[in-house]
């Protein structure tokens, strides 16, 4: 069952950044739910190997709002090059899917 939902992944530096971005996404109907997970990221940046704690945000939204949510995240992100990935949702609990779609309808 293919749905019209996506999960957008992004990382932020602090819990305050996570809370601010999540609240703004929800208040603008760009996300129905944003989950925070503490992680550690290992990566190369500007010829230097990094190993930093971060907060992974899982942003639940409808596919029609995904690009708008990505643009919003990019505009409101503190990183020079934020991780922003859109992952399609293949299926799930129908009532939950309807709730996400309802919460992320564009306001006229």
ROZA-112403 format. One record per residue: residue number from 1; residue in one letter; x, y, z of N, C-alpha, C in turn. Coordinates in steps of 0.1 Angstrom, whole numbers, padded with zeros to 4 digits. Last residue first. Layout:
<recs>
   resi   resn     n_X     n_Y     n_Z    ca_X    ca_Y    ca_Z     c_X     c_Y     c_Z
    NUM      a       X       Y       Z       X       Y       Z       X       Y       Z
...
</recs>
This chain:
<recs>
   resi   resn     n_X     n_Y     n_Z    ca_X    ca_Y    ca_Z     c_X     c_Y     c_Z
    108      x   -0058    0279    0037   -0060    0289    0027   -0061    0303    0033
    107      x   -0033    0257    0047   -0044    0266    0052   -0045    0277    0041
    106      x   -0028    0224    0036   -0025    0238    0035   -0036    0247    0040
    105      x   -0027    0198    0060   -0034    0204    0049   -0030    0219    0048
    104      x   -0017    0183    0080   -0007    0190    0071   -0014    0196    0059
    103      x   -0036    0170    0094   -0028    0180    0101   -0019    0188    0092
    102      x   -0046    0152    0075   -0054    0162    0080   -0046    0173    0087
    101      x   -0023    0135    0072   -0028    0142    0061   -0037    0154    0065
    100      x   -0022    0124    0098   -0011    0132    0093   -0016    0141    0081
     99      x   -0047    0111    0098   -0044    0121    0108   -0033    0130    0103
     98      x   -0044    0091    0079   -0054    0102    0077   -0052    0114    0086
     97      x   -0024    0076    0091   -0021    0083    0078   -0031    0094    0076
     96      x   -0038    0067    0113   -0026    0076    0115   -0023    0083    0102
     95      x   -0057    0050    0101   -0061    0062    0109   -0050    0072    0111
     94      x   -0040    0031    0088   -0048    0040    0080   -0053    0052    0088
     93      x   -0007    0024    0096   -0020    0024    0101   -0029    0035    0094
     92      x    0011    0020    0065    0010    0022    0079   -0005    0021    0083
     91      x    0035    0025    0038    0022    0021    0043    0022    0023    0058
     90      x    0058    0037    0028    0051    0027    0020    0038    0023    0025
     89      x    0069    0069    0026    0063    0060    0036    0055    0050    0027
     88      x    0101    0082    0015    0086    0078    0013    0082    0068    0023
     87      x    0120    0106    0029    0119    0092    0028    0104    0089    0026
     86      x    0142    0132    0022    0128    0128    0022    0127    0113    0020
     85      x    0166    0148    0042    0163    0137    0033    0148    0135    0034
     84      x    0190    0170    0049    0176    0170    0047    0173    0159    0037
     83      x    0216    0183    0067    0211    0170    0062    0196    0172    0061
     82      x    0227    0216    0058    0219    0206    0067    0216    0193    0060
     81      x    0253    0234    0056    0247    0223    0048    0240    0213    0056
     80      x    0254    0252    0078    0257    0256    0064    0251    0247    0054
     79      x    0228    0251    0102    0240    0245    0096    0242    0251    0082
     78      x    0204    0261    0112    0217    0268    0116    0229    0263    0109
     77      x    0174    0266    0094    0184    0258    0099    0197    0265    0102
     76      x    0153    0278    0080    0154    0280    0095    0165    0272    0102
     75      x    0156    0272    0053    0156    0286    0057    0158    0288    0072
     74      x    0153    0243    0055    0166    0250    0050    0167    0264    0055
     73      x    0127    0241    0064    0138    0236    0073    0151    0243    0068
     72      x    0113    0252    0042    0112    0258    0055    0124    0254    0064
     71      x    0120    0233    0022    0124    0247    0020    0124    0255    0034
     70      x    0107    0211    0033    0122    0211    0031    0127    0225    0030
     69      x    0080    0219    0032    0087    0217    0045    0102    0217    0044
     68      x    0077    0221    0005    0075    0233    0013    0082    0231    0026
     67      x    0080    0194   -0001    0090    0203   -0006    0089    0217    0001
     66      x    0058    0182    0013    0072    0179    0016    0082    0189    0011
     65      x    0031    0184    0009    0037    0195    0017    0052    0193    0018
     64      x    0024    0161   -0005    0022    0174   -0012    0028    0186   -0004
     63      x    0030    0141    0015    0038    0142    0003    0036    0156   -0004
     62      x    0027    0152    0049    0021    0146    0036    0030    0149    0025
     61      x    0050    0142    0075    0042    0151    0068    0036    0144    0056
     60      x    0071    0140    0102    0060    0133    0096    0051    0143    0088
     59      x    0104    0141    0108    0093    0150    0105    0083    0142    0097
     58      x    0127    0134    0130    0119    0127    0121    0106    0135    0119
     57      x    0159    0147    0138    0144    0150    0138    0138    0141    0127
     56      x    0185    0140    0159    0179    0136    0147    0164    0139    0148
     55      x    0209    0160    0173    0195    0156    0175    0190    0153    0161
     54      x    0243    0150    0180    0233    0158    0173    0219    0153    0177
     53      x    0278    0150    0188    0264    0147    0192    0254    0156    0184
     52      x    0303    0142    0163    0295    0152    0171    0282    0146    0176
     51      x    0330    0140    0148    0323    0130    0156    0316    0139    0167
     50      x    0349    0145    0118    0341    0150    0129    0334    0138    0136
     49      x    0378    0151    0100    0368    0141    0105    0362    0146    0117
     48      x    0382    0176    0076    0384    0172    0090    0373    0162    0093
     47      x    0376    0189    0051    0389    0181    0053    0392    0177    0067
     46      x    0350    0198    0056    0361    0207    0053    0374    0201    0057
     45      x    0341    0169    0072    0336    0183    0069    0348    0192    0068
     44      x    0330    0136    0075    0341    0145    0071    0335    0159    0067
     43      x    0315    0121    0104    0315    0126    0090    0327    0134    0088
     42      x    0292    0108    0127    0306    0107    0122    0306    0111    0108
     41      x    0270    0117    0152    0273    0116    0138    0288    0116    0136
     40      x    0248    0103    0176    0262    0108    0174    0265    0106    0159
     39      x    0216    0114    0189    0225    0105    0181    0239    0111    0181
     38      x    0184    0115    0202    0198    0119    0204    0206    0109    0196
     37      x    0155    0124    0184    0163    0112    0188    0178    0117    0190
     36      x    0122    0136    0182    0136    0139    0184    0143    0126    0189
     35      x    0096    0139    0158    0102    0131    0168    0117    0135    0169
     34      x    0068    0156    0150    0083    0157    0148    0088    0149    0160
     33      x    0038    0157    0132    0045    0152    0143    0060    0153    0140
     32      x    0028    0170    0110    0018    0165    0120    0025    0161    0133
     31      x    0041    0199    0094    0043    0186    0100    0032    0183    0109
     30      x    0032    0222    0085    0041    0215    0076    0045    0201    0081
     29      x    0017    0240    0099    0010    0228    0093    0019    0221    0083
     28      x    0030    0257    0115    0028    0261    0101    0021    0250    0093
     27      x    0033    0244    0139    0025    0256    0138    0022    0260    0124
     26      x    0052    0224    0130    0038    0220    0134    0029    0232    0134
     25      x    0075    0240    0125    0069    0231    0115    0055    0227    0118
     24      x    0079    0252    0150    0076    0260    0139    0070    0252    0127
     23      x    0085    0230    0167    0073    0238    0169    0069    0246    0157
     22      x    0109    0221    0154    0097    0212    0155    0084    0220    0157
     21      x    0126    0243    0159    0123    0239    0145    0110    0230    0145
     20      x    0126    0243    0187    0122    0255    0179    0118    0251    0165
     19      x    0136    0218    0194    0123    0222    0198    0118    0234    0190
     18      x    0162    0218    0181    0152    0208    0178    0138    0213    0182
     17      x    0174    0239    0195    0172    0240    0180    0161    0230    0176
     16      x    0175    0228    0220    0167    0240    0218    0164    0242    0203
     15      x    0192    0206    0216    0178    0204    0220    0169    0216    0217
     14      x    0214    0213    0188    0210    0213    0202    0195    0209    0204
     13      x    0219    0208    0160    0230    0207    0170    0225    0206    0185
     12      x    0200    0185    0139    0203    0198    0145    0213    0196    0156
     11      x    0191    0168    0109    0198    0168    0122    0200    0183    0126
     10      x    0162    0153    0094    0172    0163    0095    0179    0162    0108
      9      x    0140    0136    0073    0151    0135    0083    0159    0147    0082
      8      x    0106    0132    0067    0118    0140    0064    0128    0139    0076
      7      x    0085    0109    0055    0092    0113    0067    0104    0121    0062
      6      x    0053    0112    0038    0068    0111    0038    0073    0113    0052
      5      x    0023    0099    0023    0031    0104    0034    0046    0103    0032
      4      x    0005    0086    0007    0009    0100    0004    0016    0107    0015
      3      x    0014    0052    0003    0007    0063    0009    0011    0076    0004
      2      x    0009    0020   -0010    0017    0032   -0011    0008    0044   -0005
      1      x    0008   -0012    0000    0000    0000    0000    0009    0012    0000
</recs>
